[in-house]
Amino acid sequence: MKKLILILVLYFIQYNVLAQDYNIKKDSIHAILKIAYDISFDKKYEDAFSKQYFVLEWAKINNNDSIIGEAYNCLGITYQLMENYDKADSYYKKSLIYLKKAGYKSYLTYYHNNMASLFQIKGDIEKSREQFQLSRNIALEIKSKEHSFLPSYNIAVLDMISGNLDSAIPLFEEVIESYIPDSDHQPSTRINAYNALGKIYKEKGNYKLALQKLKIADSIAQEIKEYKTLTKTEKIRYRIYTLTGNKLKAENALLRQIDYLNKSLSSENKELKENLEQKLLDKEKTIELKEAVYQEQQNTLAKTRIFTYIIFALFIGICLIAFLLYKNSITRKNLNNRLTLKNQQLIEAKEKTEYASTLKANFFSTISHELRTPLYAVSGITDILIEDNPKIEQKQYLKTLKSSGEYLLALINNVLQINKFDADKIELNTIDFNLKTLISNITNSLSYLKKENNNIIHIHINKDVPIYLKGDSLKLTQIIINLLSNALKFTHNGNIWLDINVLKKENTNVNLNFSIKDDGIGISKEMQSRIFEDFYQESMHLERNYEGTGLGLAIVKRLLKVMGSTINVESTQNEGSKFYFNINLEEVISCSIDGATNTSELSDFSSKHILIVDDNSINQMITKRILKNKKAKVTVVNCGLEAIRETQENHFDAILMDIHMPNMNGYTTTQNIRKFNTTVPIIALTAVKLDENKKKIFDSGMNDVIVKPFRQEDFFNKLNKFLNSAEVVKK
């Protein structure tokens, strides 16, 4: 109740209103709801909730049923965006009660649209269509084109996905005719309607009419710079030109897709930068809040001491017992009240700090996905171009581009790793592994850096060292990669030595010493104690030839601490450096770990039919091309609904499933497929971080996960494991 009063007071100040009489115009209330709706999609949920609850309280005091219904509906939307579908459903139902009570028919169309969206997310397509139809019926009853626009479009989409093309066509035409200029959401939906008609007529073989519809979509999209939509238009054109054998126009359509994707990414990057700046500002405010909390704690302690001295003094004055005892009881009561108030303030400050921490974690998760997706396009297209036998000078440029992409991915991984340490999310994951294979994979991945600085890596694994071991191979890989990368970066035309020796062995327990030595520039004595700090760079004191993020050694130190070890350094300037650590692992006596990929098994997928589920056209193109190079038969769909339909109608040897898709994500799509097919291998092909989503991925019914961007040999190795198995059982 106190929190609600505080919110009301703040917003009455914000909108220059007297709190005691709620004298706010209805237009202002609708403006507040509009702001709350918009910022919900920017994931500013706390701010959205405060505005929505303020409007709800205002509406209840003024007995305005229609605005109560609107407020509950907006709360439902916010909870749906947060993926809290039970609460969303609850608030939508509350909204329905008040909207019916107020006879607010036009707004009932929004309620039914939202319920349809909720059913679609849950995979209940039949109920989703019923709700869209109810929304459309009300819109037709009140003769409102504005309110019939979206439900008509969504029904048409569901019909098209279900294969009812003839019933979808008049609905899409109705959407186009219902267009109202200067509306918020209608321009892009209108373009999508033209695109959908183009796709339908393409399916029906009427290519001329299909291209006419696409031409209109193109002209409208060009005016408002809808680059994402333009990629869809060009994708349909590409398929039409491919079917009609017009190779030149097909290639031009593909090139335009890539151009529009780049423009779209440029626009998104600009928005991402603005969001990042805002997040950094919020972080500064969080730091200020923590400092204020600390100061508040110190003030409270000081006041507590003062009150303690007063009580002691009162106790000494025994001659004034009656008067002083009365005064003492009053003082204690006031003190308790003030301490209670301070504690409440500290609790609220703590909650805000925790919320800021959650926002930070969500931000890093979003950043990870947003950066990995375009990186997949960069690395994938680069691999494709390298395989197409380019000119010698072009091949060198492409290899440089691929190396830059790999470096950028390593940087992203390091930043996210630091964030995990801050959030105390680091856990050990013990598995069996082949030490020689692990070292070989590491050196292969660093070959670009080795060639760039013209260095030689010398590997020496003592004959006493067991090859098959059990431990956290992923963290060990990260440690060695960071140490080798540093050695390669700070050494030119030199040598790097990686030595592995046994220090102690008891039964299957083995203590190994790892040493990475170089003959590079070395590290000054005064700086050796600082190089393990976050973002610290010895290279800042040198010329600009040695650049980096200053994260590698900090990550090494923290990872080794989690694994019960420490990192040591010995170095002399201009002579080189040596980093070494000891780590306990377990020898695996009987082991069936694969030492290398069986390339003969991976060379030909001609008998395999693979379904790609991804809403990104560039990702589709890259993954399809990679599989086509192995002679696989490939089917591509844009969304979860199409994936369900295709899986019901066709046999697939494997499904590559994207996670983040509109309307129905990869988790829900997989759960629906598992209702009628428990054997087809479903592999998540996604840019999300595995350690943050692993449980959710496997709980949904998927069998494994491949994180984009990937090395092609790793991709085929994992895929081959499922394609060669007789039967895959749902996990």
N, C-alpha and C positions, 0 to 999 in steps of 0.2 A: 504494500500500500504506500509506504514511504517513497519507494522508487517511482511509483506512478505519479505521486504528487510532484516529485522533483522534475519528472519529464514534462508534466503539464506546465509548471512554472517556467521552465526553460523555453518552451515553445510559445508561451504567451508573451514572454519577453521578445523572442525572435520575431514574432509577427506584430509587435507593438499593440497588444490587446490587454485589457484589464482582466485579470484572472477571475475576479469574482462574478462577472456577469456573462462570460463566454460570448461577447458581442463580436462574432466573426461572420463575415459574409459567406454564403454557400459557395460562391465562386472560389474563394480563398481555400476552403476545405478541399474542393476538387483539385485545386492546384497542388496542395500538399500531397494528396493521394497520387497524383501524376508523378511528382518528384520521387515519392517512395517506390512507385512501380519501376521507374527508370533506374534508380540506384540499386534495386534488387538484382537487376541483370548485370550490374557492375560488381556484384558480390559484397556490397556494403550493407550486409543484413542487419546489423545492430541499428544503424541509422534509419534503415527502412522500417524496422519494427517500432522504433520510438515514434516515428511520424504516423504510422498506421494506428497504434494504440491511442495516440493523441486524438486522431480523427474519430476513432471508435468511442472514446470517452465523451467527446463533444456531441456526437450524434445521440448517444444515450441520454445525456442531460437535456438535449433539445427534442427528445422523442422523435427523431427523424429516422424512420425505418429504412428508407431507401439508402441513406448514407451508411447506416449500420450494415446493410447488406453488401454495399460496395467495399466497406472496410474489411469485413470478414473474407470477401472474395480476394482482396489484395493480400491479406495475410496468408491465405491458401496458396497463392502464387509464389510468395516468398519461401514458404516451407517446401513447395514442390521444387523450386530451384535449388534448395539445400538438400534435396533427395530424401526429405522426411515425408514420405507419401501418406502415412497414416494421419499425421497432423493436417496435411494439406486437404485430405478427404474430409476430415472433421470440420475444418473451417469453411470448406465449400458448402457442406450441408447446412451449417449455421447461416451462411449467406442466403441459401435458397429459402429458408423460413421467412426471413425479413423481406426479401425481394418479392415473394408471393404476397406477403402481408401488405406491402406498399403498392402492389399491382404494377411493379416496375418491369414491364414486359421487355423493353429494349435491352435492359441490362441482363435479363435472363438469358439472352443469346450468349453473352460472355460466360455466364455460369456453365451452360451446357458445353461450350467450346473447351473450357478448362477441364471439365469432367472427362470429356472425350480424350483430351491430351493425357490425362492421368491413366485412363484405361489403356491407351495406346502404349504408354511406358510399361505398364504391367503385362502387356502382351495380349490383352483381351480385345481383339480387333472388332469383333461383332458388337460389343457394348460401346466401343469407341464410335463406330459408325452410327449407332442408334442415337448417341448424344449429339453428334454433328447434325443428324437429321432433325432432331428436336429443335436445335438452334436455328436451322434453316427454316423450319415450319413457322416459328415465331416471327422471324424476319419477313417472310412472305406475307404473314397475317397482318403485320403492321406496315407492310409495303415499304420496307427500308432496304435500299440497295447496300448502304453502308454496313448493315448488320448481316446481310445474306452473303456478302463477299467471301469472308473467310470460311464459314461452314461449307459453302458450295465448293470452294477450292479443295478443302480437305476431304470431302466425300469423293470428289473426282480423283484425287490422288489415291485414295484407298481402292476405288474401283479399278484404276489403272494398274496398281500393284497386284490386285486380285485377278487381273486378266480380263476384266469387263470393259474393254476399250470402247465399245459402242455407247455404253451408258456414261462413260467419262467425258466423251467429246462434247455433248451439249452443255454439260456442267462447266467445263473449262471455257466454252464460248460465252456462257452466262456470266462467268467471273470477269471476262474481258469487257463485256458490255456494261457491267455494273461498276466499272472503274470510276472513282471520284478523284479528280485532280487535287493536288496539294494535301492528300491524306498521308498519315504517318507511315503506315505499313504497306499500303496498296501498290506502290510502284514496283517493288521487287517481286511481289506476289503475281502481279500482272505479267511481268517478264517470264516468271516461272511457268505461268499458264501457257504462254506462247511456246516455251521450250517443251512443255509436256505434250502439246498438240503436235509439235514437230517430231517428238519421239514416237507418239502413237501412229502418226501417218507413215513414219519410217517402218514401224513394225507391220503396218498394213500394206507396205510396198508402194505407197503413193509418195515417191521421193520428191516430185515436183511441188506438191502441196506442202510437204514437210519443210522443204527449203524456204518456201514463202513465209511460213510461220516463224522459222528461225531468223529470217532476215528482219522481220518486224521486232523480234526479241532483241536482236543485235542493235538495232537503231535506238531503241528505248534505253537499253543498258549503257550504250556509249554516251548518251546525254547525261546520265546521272553517275557515270563512272562506276558501275556495278561490276567490278572485275571478276569477282567470284562467280557471278551468274554468267558472265561472258565465257568463262572456262567451260561451263556446262554446255552452252550453245555450241562452242567449237568442238566439244567432245561428240555431240550428236552429229554435227556436220562431218567430222572425221569418219564416223561409222558409215554414214550414207555414202561418202565418196569412196570408202574402201569397198562397200558392197557393189557400187556401180563401176568399180575398176578405174576410177579417176585418181591415179597415184599422186600426181602433182598437187591437186587440190587437197587430197588427204594429208600430204606432208605439210602444206601451208596451214591447214587447220590445226595440225599438231603443234607447229611452231607458234601459232597464235595462242594456243593453250598455255604454252610455257611462258610467253610474253605476258599474258594476263595474270598468270600465277605470280610472276615476279612483281608485277604492279600491285597485286593483292597483298603479297608478303611485305612489300615496302610500306604500304598503308598500315598493315597490322603492326609492323615493327615500330612505326612512329607512335601508334597508340600504346604499344607495349612500353616504349620508352617513357611516355607520359605517365603511365600507370606505375612504372618503376620509381619515377621521381616522387610520385605521391606516396608510395609505400615507404620510401626512405624518409620522407617528411613525417609520416605516421610513426616510424621507428624512433625518430628524434623526440617526438612527443611522448612516446612510451618511456624513453630514458629520463626525460624531465619528470614524468609521473613517478618513476621509481625513486628519483632523488627527493621528490616532494614527500613520498611515503616515508622515506628514511628520516627526513627532517621532522616529520610529524611524530614518528616514533621517539626521536630524541627529545622533542618538546614534551611529549607525554611522560617520559621517564623523569625529566627535570621537575615537572609539576607534581609527579608522584612523590619525589623526594621531599619537596616543600611541604606537601600535605602530611607526610610522615613526621617531619620535624614539628609541625603544628600540633599533631596529636600527642607527640611525646611531651611537648611543653605543657599541653593541657593536663596531661596525666600528673606532671610534677605539681601543678597548682591544686593540690588536694583540698585546700581550704575552701575552694569555690566549687565543690563537687556538683551540687544540684544544677547551678547555672552552666558550668562548663560541660557537664555530661549532656545537657540538652543541646548546647551549641555543637558539641562533638558529633552527636547523632545527625544533626542537620548537615554538618560538613561532610560526613561519610556518605550521606545520601546523595549530596551534590556531586561528590567525587565519583561515586559509582555510576551516576547518570552520565557524567562527562566521559568516564572511561568507556562506558557502553557505547556512547556516541562515537568516540575515537576508534574503538574496535570495529564498529560498523563501517566507518569511513575506510579503515585499513582493509577490511574484507572486500569492500567495493573496489578499492584501488587494486587489490590482488586479482580480483575477477577481471578487471580491465587489462591488467598486465598479461594474464593468462590468455585472454581473448586476442591480444596483440600477438602473442607467441603463436597462437593457432593460425592467425592471419598470415604470419610469416611463413609457417610450414606450408599452408595452402598456396601461398604465392610461389614458393620455391618449386612445389609440385607442378603448378601451372607453367612456370618458366621452363621446367624440364621438358614438359610435353611440347610447348610451343617452339622450343629451340630444336628439339630432336626431329620434329616433323619436317622442317625445311632442310635439315642436315641429311635426312634420308633421301630427299630429292637430289641434293648435291652429290652425295656419294654414289647413289644408285645410277643417276644419269652419267656420272663420270665413269663408272664401271662399264656401262653399256657402250659408251663412246670408245673406251680403250679396247673392248672386244671387237669393235667394228673395223679393226685394222686401219687406224688413222696414220697420217704421215708421221715421219720420225720426229720432226720438230713439234708437231701437235701432241704426240704421245708424251713428250717430256713435260709440256704444259699441263696435260691432263693428270700426270702423275704428281706434279706439284700441287694441283688443285685437290687431289685426293689426300695428299699429305696434310694440307692445310685443314681439310675437313676433319681428319683424324686428330689433329692437334686441338682444334676447337672442341671436339667431343671430349677429349681428355680434360680440357679446361672446365667444361660444364660438369663433368663427373667430380672433379676436385672441389668445385664450389658447393655442389650438393652434398658432398661428403662432409665438409666443414659444418654445413647446416645440420646434418644428422648428429654430429658430435654435440652441437649446441643443444639439440633437443633430446639428448641421451637416448638415441634410438639405435645404438650400435650393439649388435648381438653376434656371437660366434655361430658359424654354420659349418659344422664338421662333416666332411665327406671324404671318400677315398679318392686319391689322385695319383697320377704318374708324374714324378718330379721332372724327369727328362722332357716329357711332353710339355709340361708347364713352362720350363725354361726356354724350350724351342719356340713355343707360341709367343713368349714375351719378346725374344730377340727378333722374331719375324715382324712383330708389330712395330718395332723400333727401327726397322731397316731404313726407313726414309730419313730419320734423324742421323743415323750412322753414316749414310752416304752424303748427307748435306754437309757435315763437318769433316768428312774424309777420315773417319776413325775405324779402328779394328777392335772387335769385342772378342776376348779370349775367355772361354768357358772351361772351368776345371771342376769336375765333381769327383771327389775322392772315391776310390773303389769300395771303401767301407760304407759309403752312404747308401742306405736302402732306396730303391727306386720307387717302390709302391708304399705310399704313406697315407695316413689319415690325419686330417686337420682342416683348418679354414683356408682352402686353397685360393679363394677369391681375394681375401685380405692379404695373403702372402704375395699374390700376383701384384696387387696394388702397391705394396711396399717395394718390391723389386723393380717394378716399372718406374716408380718415382725416383728411386736411387739411380737406376741406370740412365734415365732421362736427364737427370742433373749432371751425371758424369759426362754424357755425350754432349750436352749443351755447353759445358765449361771446358771442353777439350777440343782442340783443332789439330788435325793431322797427327793424332796420337793413338794411345792404347787405353782400353778399359778391360780390367780383369774381374771376372765373377768367380769366386772360389767358394765351394761348399765342402765342409769337413765335419766329421763326427767328433764331438767333445766327450760325450759319455753315452753309454748304452747299457740299459738294464732290461732284460727280457725283450718286450716289444717297445718299450719306451726309449726314445732316442733324442738326444740333445744335439742339435746341429748349429754350426756357426756359418753364417752367410757374410761374405766380405765383398764389397764393391770398391775397387781401387782404380784411380786414373792418374795420368801424368799431365794433367791440365794446369790451370792457372792457380789452383790452391785457394785456401781461405786464411785470412789474417787471424792471428791469435785472439785479438780483442773482439773479433766478430763471431768466433766459433760458438760462443754461448748464446748468441742471438738468432742464429740461422733457423732454429726450430720454432720461432714465433710465427703466428699467423700473418701472412702478407709481407713478411720481411724478406728483402732481397739483398744479398751481398753484391749483386750486380748493379745496385743503385750507386755503389761507390766506384764502379768501373766504367769503361766506355759503354755505349749503347749497343754493342754487339751481343750482349748477354741479357736478353729480356725474358721475362716470365711473370708468373702471378705471385710467387712467394708462398705458395700453398703446399708444394710437394713434401718438403721436409716436416712441416707442421702435421700433415696427415700421417706421415710415416711414424712420427713420435707417438701420436694418439692411437694409431692402429696397434703398434707394438705394446702400448700400455694395456689395451684391451686384451691382448694375447699373452700378458704376463711377462713382457720383455722390455728392454730399453735399447735405444740407438746410441752408438758411440762414434766419435769422429777423431781422426788424426790427420793433420794437414800442415804443410809448409808452403808458403806463398811461392809461386812460380815453379814448384816441384810436383804438386799434385795433392790429392786427397784420398782418404780411405774411410769409408763408412762400414760399420760392422755391427751385427747383433746375433744373439743366441736365441734359439726358439725350441720349445719342446713339441715333438710330434710323436705319432705312434706308427710303428712299422706294421704294414699289412702283409701277413704271411701268405695267405691264399687270396689272390687278386685276379679279377677278370676285367680290369680297366682297359679300355681300348687305347692303344698307344697312338694310333693315327687313323685318319679317315680312310675307309676303303673306297678309293676313287672309282674302281670298276663298278661298284654298286651305285654310285652317284651319277654315272655318265649318261644314263638314258631313262627318262620317265615317260616314254612314249605310250605305255599302257595305263598311265595314271590320269585320272580326271580330278582336278583340284578347283575348289571354289574360293574366290577371293571376295571378302566382304569389307568394303572400304568406301567412305563417302568422298575421299579426295582423289580427283581424277589423275593427278600426277603420280601419286602413290600407286594407283591401280596400274598405270602404264608401266612403271618401273618393275613392280612385282611380277606382272604378267610377262614382261620381256625376259626377266631372269628365268622364269619357269619355261617359257617357250624355247629358250636356248637349250634346255634339257629335253625338248620335244614333248613336254606335257600338254595335255588338253586342258584348257583353262576357261572357266566361266567367271565373269565379274559382275557383281551386284553392288548397288549404291547404299543399301540400308538393310536393317534387320528384318523388316517385313518381307523384302524380296528374297533374303537368304532363307527364311523359313519356307517360303513357297517353293523355291528351287530345290531345297533339301527334301521336301515332300514328294516332288515330281521326278527327281533324278538321283542316280547313285553317284556319290563322290568318294574318292579314296582319302581325301583330307580337306579340311576347311581352314583357311587362314582368316582369322577374325580380328577386325579392328575393335578397340574398346570404346573410344569416344566417337559416337555417331549421333546425329539428331534424331529425335522422336523415340528411338529405342536403341539403347547402348548395347555393347557386345555381351555384357553379363546377362541381360534379360533375353537377348536373342538366343544365346546358348542354352539358357534354362528352358526356353520354349522348344528348341530343337531336341533337347534331351527327353522331352515328354513322349516323343515318338521314335527317336533314334538314339540309342545309347552306345553304339559301336563306332560311328564315324569319328576319326581323330579330329578334334577341334583344337587348333593351336592359335593362341593369341599372338597377333603380329601388330605390335603397338609401340608407341613412343613413351608410355608410362614407365616409371621406375619399378622394376620387379620387386625389390625388397619392401616397397610401400604398398603393393597391390597383390602380392603373391597369394595370400590366403583367399582373397575375394575372387581371384581368377580361377583357382582350383575349386573353390566352393560352388562356383556357377556351373561347373561341369566340363571345363576345358581341361585338356590333357597336358599341355605344356605352353611355354611362352617364348617368343623370340622378340628381343627388344631392338627397335630401329634407332639409329642405323646399325647394320650388322655387317660382318665379314661374310662373303658369299659361301666360303667353305663351311663356316659354322652353321649358316642357314640350311645348306643341303645336308649336312651331317645330322642335324636334329630332325629335319623333315624325313630323311631317309629311314631313320629309326622307326617311324610310324608307318611309312609306306611299305616297308618290308616285313612288318609284323602281321601275323595271320588275323588277329582280332584285337581291337583296343577296347578296354572296358572303362566305363566312366569312372573318374576318380572321385 
